[in-house]
Amino acid sequence: MSSGALPVTEPTDLDGPHWTFALDIYGRAGVQPACLRLQDEFGVDVNVLLICLYGGSKLGIGIGEREVALLDETVAAWRSEIVQPMRAIRRQLKTVSSPCLPGDLRDTVKHAELRAEQVELAMLAESIRKLPTASAPDLRAALHAVTAYYAAQLSQPGDHATAEAAIETLLGACSTMSSPTDAVDYPLPE
């Protein structure tokens, strides 16, 4: 953890249309595993990925690697000092077996992680609204930009075919966004 305070101001709208969009798309068939593959194999921040999809499909914003870098910079400290440690604790609790461990502790940490992710997404929503619109945003190019940006930071990024399959899943989910969804909660992986 850094010794300084996080450069975070309180987001104005945690439950705005960006959150509704994220809940909707993340709850669609195949999207959660696709996002987690991109996260695990390419280091993608799923919230940055989701806000880029939201920005391109709902706000008409063109997303390239420059925009991804700006968005990533907005939440880098929050992600590394708040979200990732919570995720690590949640995952570690999954492997811990102790009679002293309260049964609801993992769920409590999971809920706190979800809330931290919601704050991150609200921070990103504020930032993406400041980006210029494009005449015809290309969601495929945006997803490639997100994946390429994060993959460039890894010494050994995942397989290209894995990224393409995940991108196809996400594009398919976006194409059906006007249809109803059964998603009622933002499911974190077990």
Backbone bond lengths (Angstrom), bond angles and torsions (degrees), N, CA, C in turn:
res aa  C-N    CA-C-N  psi(-1)  N-CA   C-N-CA  omega(-1)  CA-C   N-CA-C  phi
1 M - - - 1.449 - - 1.515 109.39 -
2 S 1.305 114.99 146.42 1.448 117.99 178.19 1.518 109.37 -78.22
3 S 1.319 115.73 157.89 1.451 119.89 -179.55 1.515 112.12 -83.54
4 G 1.334 117.80 -16.45 1.465 121.75 -179.06 1.513 111.59 -91.20
5 A 1.298 115.27 168.53 1.454 120.93 177.91 1.530 109.58 -74.45
6 L 1.315 115.70 148.27 1.451 120.32 176.70 1.522 109.24 -68.87
7 P 1.327 117.03 136.91 1.468 119.92 178.56 1.524 110.74 -80.29
8 V 1.334 116.31 66.04 1.449 121.18 -175.11 1.522 109.23 -123.87
9 T 1.308 115.33 129.84 1.456 119.92 170.55 1.520 106.69 -104.92
10 E 1.301 116.53 155.90 1.458 119.89 -177.93 1.520 110.10 -67.52
11 P 1.339 117.35 123.54 1.460 120.31 177.92 1.529 109.88 -62.60
12 T 1.306 115.31 146.99 1.454 119.38 -176.40 1.521 112.96 -79.50
13 D 1.318 118.89 -24.88 1.457 120.51 -173.31 1.523 111.07 -143.01
14 L 1.320 116.57 95.35 1.463 120.14 179.06 1.526 112.08 -74.15
15 D 1.326 117.25 -32.00 1.464 121.27 -173.27 1.523 113.53 -107.34
16 G 1.305 117.79 27.57 1.459 121.26 -176.82 1.514 112.92 -73.71
17 P 1.333 115.85 -170.63 1.470 120.90 -178.11 1.535 112.85 -61.84
18 H 1.319 117.51 -27.30 1.470 120.49 176.39 1.527 110.63 -62.88
19 W 1.329 116.78 -38.66 1.471 121.49 -179.87 1.527 110.12 -71.47
20 T 1.334 116.55 -42.95 1.463 120.78 177.22 1.526 110.17 -59.50
21 F 1.321 116.26 -43.92 1.467 121.15 177.97 1.526 110.47 -60.26
22 A 1.335 116.64 -47.43 1.470 120.92 -178.22 1.528 110.77 -61.21
23 L 1.323 116.98 -44.11 1.467 120.42 178.42 1.521 110.87 -61.83
24 D 1.316 115.18 -42.81 1.457 120.58 -177.75 1.528 111.05 -63.82
25 I 1.310 116.26 -54.84 1.468 118.09 -175.54 1.526 112.27 -69.06
26 Y 1.321 117.63 -38.81 1.471 120.47 -178.14 1.528 111.25 -66.13
27 G 1.332 116.62 -25.90 1.455 120.49 179.38 1.514 114.47 -84.53
28 R 1.303 117.90 -3.81 1.461 120.95 -179.13 1.524 111.42 -79.84
29 A 1.311 114.62 154.79 1.462 121.77 -176.13 1.522 111.85 -53.30
30 G 1.316 115.96 125.49 1.460 122.83 174.12 1.513 115.86 83.00
31 V 1.325 118.32 -11.60 1.462 120.23 -174.31 1.525 111.93 -71.36
32 Q 1.329 117.48 -45.93 1.463 118.86 -179.71 1.529 112.01 -57.26
33 P 1.342 119.63 -51.27 1.465 117.92 178.46 1.531 113.38 -63.50
34 A 1.328 117.32 -33.60 1.480 120.02 177.92 1.521 110.22 -64.07
35 C 1.338 116.45 -45.42 1.464 120.48 178.69 1.526 111.47 -62.70
36 L 1.316 116.32 -42.72 1.467 119.57 -178.68 1.527 112.22 -68.71
37 R 1.343 117.27 -32.18 1.477 119.56 174.35 1.522 109.81 -63.94
38 L 1.345 116.34 -44.17 1.468 119.29 178.77 1.530 110.65 -65.29
39 Q 1.317 116.98 -36.45 1.466 120.43 177.74 1.525 110.92 -66.55
40 D 1.323 116.46 -49.23 1.463 120.48 -174.58 1.524 113.60 -73.84
41 E 1.339 117.52 -35.46 1.461 120.08 -174.97 1.527 114.30 -96.13
42 F 1.332 116.91 -21.40 1.467 119.75 -176.53 1.522 112.92 -125.43
43 G 1.328 116.89 -1.53 1.462 120.50 179.50 1.516 113.97 74.88
44 V 1.328 118.04 15.13 1.468 122.32 -177.22 1.527 110.24 -64.14
45 D 1.326 115.91 134.64 1.461 121.64 170.11 1.528 105.38 -81.88
46 V 1.323 116.77 113.06 1.463 121.31 -175.09 1.527 111.05 -60.09
47 N 1.322 118.20 -35.60 1.465 118.97 178.12 1.522 111.83 -65.09
48 V 1.314 118.08 -38.00 1.470 120.52 176.13 1.527 108.97 -64.56
49 L 1.310 117.04 -43.17 1.461 121.68 177.22 1.529 110.53 -58.27
50 L 1.334 117.00 -48.36 1.470 120.70 -178.37 1.525 112.14 -65.38
51 I 1.327 117.21 -39.56 1.464 118.46 -179.34 1.527 110.71 -70.58
52 C 1.328 117.56 -30.43 1.471 119.87 175.72 1.530 110.52 -67.91
53 L 1.331 116.97 -39.53 1.468 119.88 175.25 1.525 110.37 -63.75
54 Y 1.313 116.51 -43.35 1.461 121.48 178.26 1.537 110.30 -62.28
55 G 1.309 116.23 -48.84 1.460 120.48 -179.00 1.519 112.51 -60.22
56 G 1.326 116.50 -43.16 1.459 120.17 -179.78 1.508 113.19 -71.41
57 S 1.331 116.92 -44.31 1.465 119.81 -173.79 1.526 113.78 -84.85
58 K 1.322 117.85 -30.17 1.474 119.98 -175.38 1.522 114.07 -108.18
59 L 1.334 117.50 -27.08 1.468 120.58 -176.80 1.528 112.99 -110.27
60 G 1.339 116.72 -8.33 1.455 119.86 179.11 1.518 114.26 73.00
61 I 1.313 116.43 29.51 1.467 121.26 -177.88 1.524 109.80 -95.44
62 G 1.313 115.93 130.44 1.459 121.27 175.81 1.526 109.46 -80.88
63 I 1.310 115.97 132.31 1.466 120.76 -176.37 1.518 109.89 -118.14
64 G 1.330 114.94 122.30 1.458 122.46 171.51 1.521 108.16 -124.29
65 E 1.319 116.51 -174.64 1.472 119.36 -177.93 1.526 112.13 -62.88
66 R 1.330 118.32 -31.11 1.465 120.48 178.55 1.529 110.50 -63.55
67 E 1.323 116.38 -44.40 1.463 120.94 178.84 1.527 110.89 -66.21
68 V 1.334 116.41 -39.61 1.468 119.92 177.53 1.531 109.79 -61.33
69 A 1.332 116.61 -43.21 1.468 120.52 179.18 1.526 111.15 -61.26
70 L 1.325 117.22 -42.13 1.468 120.53 178.23 1.526 111.31 -63.43
71 L 1.309 116.49 -43.54 1.464 120.49 179.17 1.530 110.49 -66.00
72 D 1.317 116.20 -43.28 1.461 120.08 179.42 1.531 110.90 -60.45
73 E 1.304 116.18 -42.55 1.465 120.81 179.26 1.533 111.34 -60.77
74 T 1.319 116.29 -33.82 1.461 121.58 179.75 1.524 112.10 -59.95
75 V 1.333 116.73 -36.13 1.467 120.18 -172.60 1.524 114.49 -117.70
76 A 1.315 118.34 4.23 1.470 120.72 -174.46 1.526 112.79 -56.47
77 A 1.324 117.74 -46.75 1.468 120.18 -178.74 1.527 110.49 -67.10
78 W 1.307 117.29 -43.40 1.466 121.17 179.23 1.527 110.58 -60.19
79 R 1.332 115.71 -45.56 1.458 120.64 -179.46 1.527 111.15 -62.22
80 S 1.342 116.41 -49.20 1.464 119.40 -173.92 1.526 113.31 -74.14
81 E 1.323 117.22 -29.37 1.462 119.10 -175.45 1.529 113.77 -100.65
82 I 1.313 117.64 -16.78 1.461 120.39 -178.25 1.531 111.58 -121.35
83 V 1.328 117.38 -61.38 1.466 120.93 -172.14 1.530 112.28 -66.27
84 Q 1.310 117.43 -52.01 1.469 119.67 -176.49 1.523 113.35 -62.97
85 P 1.345 119.59 -41.39 1.469 118.11 175.69 1.536 112.33 -62.17
86 M 1.326 117.46 -39.06 1.471 119.55 177.40 1.518 110.72 -63.53
87 R 1.335 116.49 -41.91 1.468 120.67 178.94 1.530 109.85 -61.88
88 A 1.314 116.97 -42.82 1.470 120.83 179.76 1.529 110.91 -63.21
89 I 1.321 116.65 -41.61 1.466 120.02 178.38 1.521 110.39 -64.55
90 R 1.341 116.73 -44.74 1.469 119.91 179.17 1.525 110.91 -59.48
91 R 1.321 116.76 -45.09 1.465 120.21 -179.39 1.527 110.94 -66.75
92 Q 1.315 116.79 -38.15 1.466 119.82 178.85 1.523 111.03 -66.69
93 L 1.313 117.31 -39.11 1.464 120.58 179.28 1.521 112.11 -62.52
94 K 1.315 116.07 -25.59 1.463 120.12 178.39 1.531 110.90 -64.13
95 T 1.324 116.96 -28.74 1.462 121.48 -176.95 1.522 113.47 -96.90
96 V 1.333 117.18 -8.11 1.461 120.85 -176.54 1.521 110.10 -85.81
97 S 1.316 114.87 133.39 1.453 120.41 175.83 1.521 107.36 -127.17
98 S 1.315 115.89 112.38 1.454 120.31 -179.05 1.517 109.38 -151.76
99 P 1.334 116.97 136.08 1.461 118.80 177.37 1.535 112.25 -66.65
100 C 1.323 117.37 -16.43 1.469 121.44 179.54 1.523 112.63 -86.13
101 L 1.311 117.33 -10.93 1.466 121.65 -176.21 1.529 109.79 -82.67
102 P 1.337 117.72 118.12 1.469 119.40 178.04 1.527 110.45 -60.10
103 G 1.304 116.89 137.80 1.459 122.06 -177.24 1.515 114.18 -59.53
104 D 1.320 117.24 -29.10 1.451 119.83 -176.74 1.526 113.62 -94.50
105 L 1.326 118.40 3.23 1.461 120.78 -176.94 1.524 111.55 -61.30
106 R 1.326 117.50 -46.78 1.463 120.57 -179.40 1.527 110.62 -61.98
107 D 1.327 116.66 -40.59 1.469 119.58 177.72 1.524 111.45 -64.59
108 T 1.323 116.75 -36.70 1.464 120.61 178.15 1.528 110.34 -65.06
109 V 1.321 116.71 -43.47 1.469 121.05 178.18 1.530 109.64 -66.41
110 K 1.332 116.54 -40.44 1.462 121.20 178.91 1.537 110.30 -60.60
111 H 1.322 116.74 -42.51 1.460 121.15 178.41 1.535 110.72 -64.90
112 A 1.334 117.19 -41.48 1.475 120.80 178.36 1.526 110.41 -64.96
113 E 1.321 117.20 -38.96 1.470 120.85 177.69 1.532 110.05 -63.51
114 L 1.310 116.86 -44.07 1.458 120.98 178.10 1.527 110.96 -60.15
115 R 1.308 116.86 -42.37 1.470 120.64 179.49 1.531 110.14 -64.93
116 A 1.334 116.98 -40.65 1.469 120.56 177.29 1.531 110.63 -64.03
117 E 1.337 117.17 -38.39 1.467 121.26 176.03 1.530 110.35 -64.30
118 Q 1.324 116.99 -37.62 1.461 121.38 178.82 1.530 110.35 -65.47
119 V 1.324 116.91 -40.64 1.466 120.44 176.44 1.523 109.44 -62.85
120 E 1.333 116.70 -44.91 1.470 120.08 178.93 1.521 111.09 -58.72
121 L 1.324 116.68 -44.59 1.456 119.65 -179.03 1.532 110.91 -64.31
122 A 1.320 117.76 -36.85 1.471 120.74 177.55 1.523 110.52 -66.24
123 M 1.328 117.62 -38.30 1.459 121.04 176.45 1.533 109.70 -61.90
124 L 1.322 115.81 -43.10 1.460 120.71 179.07 1.527 111.35 -66.01
125 A 1.329 117.23 -38.13 1.464 120.74 179.66 1.526 110.53 -62.66
126 E 1.315 116.81 -40.34 1.467 119.70 177.00 1.522 110.60 -62.90
127 S 1.320 116.81 -40.41 1.463 120.94 -178.16 1.523 112.60 -71.39
128 I 1.319 116.96 -41.73 1.470 119.03 -174.97 1.523 111.18 -68.36
129 R 1.319 117.79 -28.62 1.465 120.64 179.05 1.535 111.79 -66.00
130 K 1.320 116.94 -16.96 1.473 121.12 179.69 1.530 112.18 -86.96
131 L 1.336 117.00 -9.57 1.462 120.64 -179.00 1.522 110.20 -82.42
132 P 1.338 116.86 151.92 1.468 119.66 -178.69 1.529 112.15 -72.41
133 T 1.313 114.53 151.46 1.458 119.77 176.31 1.525 109.46 -80.73
134 A 1.320 115.22 163.11 1.462 122.10 178.65 1.523 108.19 -122.03
135 S 1.310 116.40 154.58 1.462 119.21 -179.08 1.525 111.64 -66.54
136 A 1.302 117.54 -35.21 1.467 121.67 179.58 1.530 109.35 -147.77
137 P 1.334 117.58 82.77 1.467 119.53 -179.25 1.531 111.31 -59.31
138 D 1.309 115.91 138.56 1.454 122.73 -178.28 1.531 107.97 -107.51
139 L 1.338 116.22 104.62 1.464 120.11 -177.17 1.522 112.15 -65.36
140 R 1.317 117.07 -35.58 1.472 119.74 177.95 1.534 109.58 -62.39
141 A 1.310 116.50 -45.18 1.469 120.34 178.39 1.522 110.51 -63.92
142 A 1.322 117.07 -37.64 1.469 120.40 178.44 1.530 110.80 -63.29
143 L 1.323 116.79 -44.42 1.475 120.53 179.42 1.529 111.19 -65.48
144 H 1.336 116.14 -38.53 1.466 119.16 175.77 1.527 110.56 -65.13
145 A 1.325 117.54 -38.09 1.467 121.00 179.18 1.520 110.86 -64.47
146 V 1.334 116.91 -42.51 1.469 120.66 178.63 1.525 110.13 -62.30
147 T 1.325 116.26 -49.32 1.461 120.63 -178.53 1.527 111.23 -63.01
148 A 1.324 117.30 -44.54 1.469 121.22 -179.50 1.525 111.37 -64.17
149 Y 1.322 116.97 -40.99 1.467 120.37 -179.90 1.530 110.78 -59.30
150 Y 1.314 116.87 -49.76 1.466 119.43 -177.74 1.531 111.94 -74.23
151 A 1.329 117.57 -36.48 1.468 120.30 179.06 1.523 110.99 -62.15
152 A 1.333 116.97 -34.77 1.470 120.66 -179.70 1.525 112.06 -63.72
153 Q 1.306 117.09 -19.27 1.457 121.23 -179.74 1.521 112.96 -88.63
154 L 1.331 116.97 -6.98 1.462 121.64 -179.74 1.517 110.71 -101.09
155 S 1.314 115.71 149.63 1.464 118.88 176.65 1.529 110.80 -76.24
156 Q 1.324 117.24 -31.42 1.456 120.91 178.99 1.526 109.77 -139.01
157 P 1.335 116.87 83.21 1.465 118.62 179.01 1.521 111.17 -66.99
158 G 1.314 115.20 164.38 1.456 121.46 -178.44 1.518 113.85 -66.00
159 D 1.296 114.16 -178.41 1.459 124.25 -176.88 1.538 111.09 -72.25
160 H 1.329 115.59 136.24 1.468 122.18 -179.77 1.531 111.22 -57.44
161 A 1.314 117.58 -40.66 1.466 120.82 -178.88 1.527 111.04 -64.24
162 T 1.318 117.11 -34.85 1.465 121.48 177.38 1.521 109.92 -64.05
163 A 1.331 116.38 -44.71 1.463 120.43 178.89 1.522 110.59 -62.53
164 E 1.326 117.13 -44.23 1.472 120.47 -179.20 1.520 111.40 -63.05
165 A 1.325 117.17 -40.38 1.467 119.88 178.93 1.526 110.56 -64.82
166 A 1.314 117.14 -41.96 1.464 120.99 178.49 1.527 110.75 -64.54
167 I 1.317 116.81 -42.37 1.463 121.28 179.03 1.530 110.60 -62.30
168 E 1.321 117.45 -42.25 1.471 120.81 177.56 1.527 111.11 -61.21
169 T 1.328 116.95 -40.75 1.465 121.07 177.90 1.519 110.31 -61.40
170 L 1.337 116.60 -45.72 1.460 121.16 -179.12 1.525 111.62 -65.35
171 L 1.316 117.08 -42.08 1.471 120.11 178.12 1.524 111.28 -64.05
172 G 1.328 116.16 -39.63 1.461 120.31 176.85 1.521 111.52 -62.00
173 A 1.326 116.22 -41.88 1.470 120.44 178.56 1.524 110.81 -65.39
174 C 1.313 117.10 -40.49 1.476 120.66 178.53 1.515 111.30 -63.65
175 S 1.308 116.55 -35.48 1.465 119.76 -177.30 1.526 112.08 -69.32
176 T 1.326 117.20 -15.88 1.466 120.45 -179.80 1.529 112.32 -109.86
177 M 1.321 116.82 17.14 1.471 119.97 -174.55 1.515 114.08 -61.22
178 S 1.300 119.55 -23.02 1.465 119.56 -179.69 1.519 111.57 -78.78
179 S 1.355 117.06 -12.87 1.459 118.93 178.36 1.524 110.14 -84.72
180 P 1.337 117.28 156.84 1.462 119.75 -178.10 1.518 111.76 -68.12
181 T 1.300 115.68 158.29 1.465 121.33 179.00 1.517 109.15 -127.62
182 D 1.301 115.84 154.81 1.455 121.11 176.30 1.515 111.69 -91.18
183 A 1.319 117.46 -1.16 1.467 120.54 -176.77 1.528 109.99 -68.86
184 V 1.323 115.75 123.67 1.456 120.55 177.38 1.507 110.96 -119.93
185 D 1.300 117.03 -7.16 1.456 120.89 -178.59 1.517 108.05 -146.69
186 Y 1.305 116.62 156.98 1.458 122.69 178.43 1.519 106.31 -89.75
187 P 1.337 118.19 95.47 1.456 119.80 -172.98 1.523 112.25 -76.05
188 L 1.306 116.42 126.55 1.448 121.13 171.01 1.516 107.41 -88.32
189 P 1.301 117.20 148.91 1.467 118.42 178.05 1.524 110.07 -65.73
190 E 1.288 115.09 150.22 1.469 120.17 177.70 1.472 108.01 -73.56
